[in-house]
Amino acid sequence: METDKLAVGLAALGQPLRMSLFQRLVAAGTLGAKPGELAAKLDLQHNLVSYHLQPLVAAGLVTSERRGREVIYRANPIGVNRLAAALLDVSSGH
């Protein structure tokens, strides 16, 4: 993973609300969650949740799937594994 992509992933998770959203999506597993569900659980406005999910999607840590008028978000294990591998690579001095 390039340094820029690593920085994007870390920045996406570096904001407390985004980390909380990400943790909820990990807990939701393959079923994922809709922004409205996440908003209700965190007592936030739907549009704020949608806004904060976008950097997680851009970083490849979360996927989105449109179903009609709804969007389902899921944690992306491949993106998470890439970020973890990049962190390990940096920590080992490569």
Buried (B, 14 or more C-beta within 10 A) or exposed (E): BEEEBBBBBEEBBEBEBBBBBBEBBBEBEEEBBBBEBBBEBBEBEBEBBBEBBEBBBEBBBBBBEEEEEEBBBBBBEEBBEBBEEBBEEEEEEE
